[in-house]
Structure formats: structure tokens, C-alpha cells
Amino acid sequence: PDSLAEAYLEFNEDTLFTAWVGCNKLSGTYIIKGPTIKFSIRDTALAACPNNEIESWFVKLLEQRVSYFGIDEKVLYLKDVAANIVFDCSRKKDEEIKAQSSQK
């Protein structure tokens, strides 16, 4: 898929991450060493969804293709072993972050 406009990937300081691609909330761990990043999904049981194909693709992308990352301004680039960009996402706007914090 070229666009996952509603998807998100959220990193926590404790090497945990969460992601949502359209139906199931995914979670797992990440390890960063220099410019490399390795994802491991903890939740492997995905509920049946109309777009489960996209979620399966996303899980494979994170676990099997992503090897490197880069950050440019407020954009995160996930790259494969040949440094090809395979996924990019923008940081949430500060207003969105403040609104979520006030809802907790």
C-alpha cells in the first residue's frame, strides 16, 4: 500500500512500541543500535478484519524488511538493508499530542 493515512506507529522510551494499521492494535519491542532498528511484534493473533491483508503486510515489513531508520525534520524513514525507504511517517502535530495528554 502506498498510503496508510490513518495508521500510526508510537514509540515509548522503554523500547516498547504500539501501532495501528486499521483494525488491530499491534505492540512489540524495538532495539536501536546506531542507525539500525529491529522490531519484534508481541501480538501475533490478529482478529479477522476487512483489511487484515494490510496488517499482515505491515507486520512482515517491520519484522522482516526494516533494518535501518533515519529522521529528517519531523519525518521518520524506515529503510531496508539496501537503505531503500520502505515506510515513512510524520510526527503528530504538537496540538494533537497536547489533546491526547489532556484526555488521559
C-alpha positions as CSV (number, residue, x, y, z in Angstrom):
1,P,0.0,0.0,0.0
2,D,1.3,3.4,-0.9
3,S,-0.7,5.2,1.8
4,L,-1.8,4.3,5.3
5,A,-3.2,7.7,6.2
6,E,-4.9,6.5,9.4
7,A,-2.0,4.3,10.6
8,Y,0.3,5.2,13.4
9,L,3.5,4.0,15.0
10,E,4.2,5.1,18.5
11,F,7.5,4.7,20.3
12,N,7.8,4.6,24.0
13,E,11.0,5.2,26.0
14,D,11.1,1.7,27.4
15,T,11.8,0.1,23.9
16,L,8.1,-0.7,23.5
17,F,6.0,0.4,20.6
18,T,2.4,0.3,19.5
19,A,1.0,0.5,16.0
20,W,-2.4,0.6,14.4
21,V,-2.9,0.0,10.7
22,G,-6.7,-0.2,10.5
23,C,-8.2,-2.9,12.7
24,N,-5.9,-4.4,15.4
25,K,-3.6,-2.6,17.7
26,L,-0.2,-4.1,17.5
27,S,2.5,-3.9,20.1
28,G,6.1,-5.1,20.4
29,T,9.6,-4.1,21.2
30,Y,12.3,-2.3,19.2
31,I,16.0,-2.1,19.6
32,I,18.1,0.7,18.2
33,K,21.9,0.4,17.7
34,G,23.3,3.4,15.8
35,P,21.4,3.7,12.6
36,T,19.9,0.2,12.8
37,I,16.5,-0.7,14.2
38,K,14.9,-4.1,14.9
39,F,11.2,-4.7,15.6
40,S,9.6,-7.7,17.2
41,I,5.8,-7.9,17.3
42,R,4.5,-9.4,20.6
43,D,0.8,-9.7,19.5
44,T,0.7,-12.3,16.7
45,A,-3.1,-13.1,16.9
46,L,-4.8,-10.7,14.6
47,A,-8.6,-10.5,14.6
48,A,-10.3,-11.0,11.3
49,C,-10.7,-7.7,9.6
50,P,-11.6,-6.5,6.1
51,N,-8.1,-5.0,5.7
52,N,-6.2,-7.8,7.5
53,E,-4.0,-8.2,4.4
54,I,-2.6,-4.7,5.1
55,E,-1.9,-5.5,8.7
56,S,-0.1,-8.8,7.7
57,W,1.9,-6.8,5.2
58,F,2.8,-4.2,7.9
59,V,3.9,-6.9,10.4
60,K,6.1,-8.5,7.7
61,L,7.5,-5.1,6.8
62,L,8.5,-4.3,10.4
63,E,9.9,-7.7,11.3
64,Q,11.5,-8.8,8.0
65,R,12.4,-5.8,5.9
66,V,13.2,-2.9,8.1
67,S,16.8,-2.7,9.1
68,Y,17.7,1.0,9.3
69,F,16.0,4.3,10.2
70,G,16.5,7.9,9.5
71,I,14.9,11.1,10.8
72,D,14.6,14.3,8.7
73,E,12.8,17.2,10.3
74,K,9.7,15.5,11.7
75,V,9.6,12.5,9.3
76,L,10.7,9.0,10.3
77,Y,12.1,6.9,7.5
78,L,12.3,3.1,7.9
79,K,14.7,1.5,5.5
80,D,15.6,-1.9,4.2
81,V,19.1,-3.5,4.3
82,A,19.9,-1.7,1.0
83,A,18.9,1.7,2.5
84,N,15.7,1.9,0.4
85,I,12.9,3.7,2.2
86,V,10.1,1.2,2.7
87,F,7.9,3.2,5.1
88,D,7.8,6.9,6.2
89,C,5.6,8.7,8.7
90,S,5.3,12.2,10.1
91,R,5.3,13.1,13.7
92,K,2.0,14.1,15.2
93,K,1.3,17.8,15.4
94,D,2.0,19.3,18.8
95,E,-1.7,20.2,19.2
96,E,-2.6,16.5,18.8
97,I,-0.1,15.5,21.4
98,K,-1.4,18.0,23.9
99,A,-5.1,17.0,23.2
100,Q,-4.2,13.3,23.9
101,S,-2.3,14.1,27.0
102,S,-5.3,16.1,28.5
103,Q,-7.7,13.2,27.7
104,K,-5.7,10.8,30.0
